[in-house]
Amino acid sequence: MRHLQPKQKSQAEKRIREIGLHVRAQRQALGWSQAALAERADWSRSRLIELENGKPIKGVSFGKLLDLLGILGLDVVLAGQSQVHAPHGPDELAAHRRNAIRVSGHTQLHLPALK
């Protein structure tokens, strides 16, 4: 009898979970209820709960997600390494980090490159 291994979570599923945890932590740090944040962001409370629990949020555009993060004062920093050339040494790494895409806000949510 073979034992089935639990399905490995995809990188996207891991990222959604990470974002959801940041959203919940920031919302709680601000003292906001889920209902209050959902109203400010024009989201349904059930969708917000799904996000905070790391579930896929179907029907929510990337723009809507960025709006929600902005309301919370969160930044998204997208960083990756070129497939042709990876930074070597502290000077190249610093230049690479300066070229990361930043979305306005106060707290940074770092999403490193997928592997």
N, C-alpha and C positions, 0 to 999 in steps of 0.2 A: 504494500500500500504506500503510495507516494503522498508526501505532505506537500500541500500547496503553500508556496511562499506568498506572503502578503505583497500586493502590487506596490512597486516602488513609486513614490510620488515624483511627478515630473518637475523640472525646474520651474515651470510656470506655476504649478500648484504650490511649490515652496515659496515662491515670491508673493503670491496672493496671500498666503498665510502670514508671511512677514509684514506685508503692508497692513493687513487686518489687525495684527498685534500693535503696530505703531498707531494706527487710527484709534483703537480702543484706549491705549495708554495716554495719548494726547487728549482725547475727549475727556477722560477721567481727570487728567491733570488740570484741565480747564474748568472742571466741575459741571460739565454739561451732561444732560441725560441723552440717551439715544434718540428720544423723540425730539428734543431741542435741536440736536445736530441734524437730524433728518429733515426737519422743517427748514432750517437755515440753508441746507444744501439742495433742497427740493428733491429729496430722495424719499422712498418709502422706508419706514422703520424696519420692515422685514428685510429689505435689501441691505441696509446698514448692518443688521444683525448677521446676515450671511457673510458680509465682508469681514466683520470683526471676528467671526468664527472660522475664517480662512476658506470659505466656500466660494466656488465660482459664482460670479455675479453676472448672469446673462442679461443682455439688454442694456448694459451700462457702458457708454462710450468712454474712451480714454480721457476725453475732454471733461466729462462729468466727474470722473475719478480725480483728475487734476484739480477741478474746482473744489471738490470735497477736501482734498489735502490742503489747498490754499486757505480755505475757511479755517482749518485747524492750525494754520501757520506752519505747515510742514513743507520742506523742500524735497525735491526728488533730484538726486544726483545720479546720472547715468554714466558709468565709466566702463571702458573696455580697452582691450589691447588690440592693436592692428594685427591681422593675421600675417602680414608681411614683415612687420618690424615691431618687436616689443621693446619698451624702454629699458635701457641699461644704465645703471648708475643713478645717483641722487638727482643730478641736474636734468637728465632726460625724464625721470619719473615725475619731477616737479612740473616740468613743461607739459607732460601728459595729463597730469591732474588739473592744470590750468585750463586745458582744452575740454574738460568734462562739461556736459550740458547741465545747466542749473535752471531749475524752475523756482520762481520767487517764493519767499516765505522766510521762516526764522529757524526752524529745526530741520536739520538735514536727515533724510532717509537715504542711506547709501545702498544702492543695488549694484553689487559688483558684476562683472562680466559673467555670462553663462559659460560653463565648461562643457 
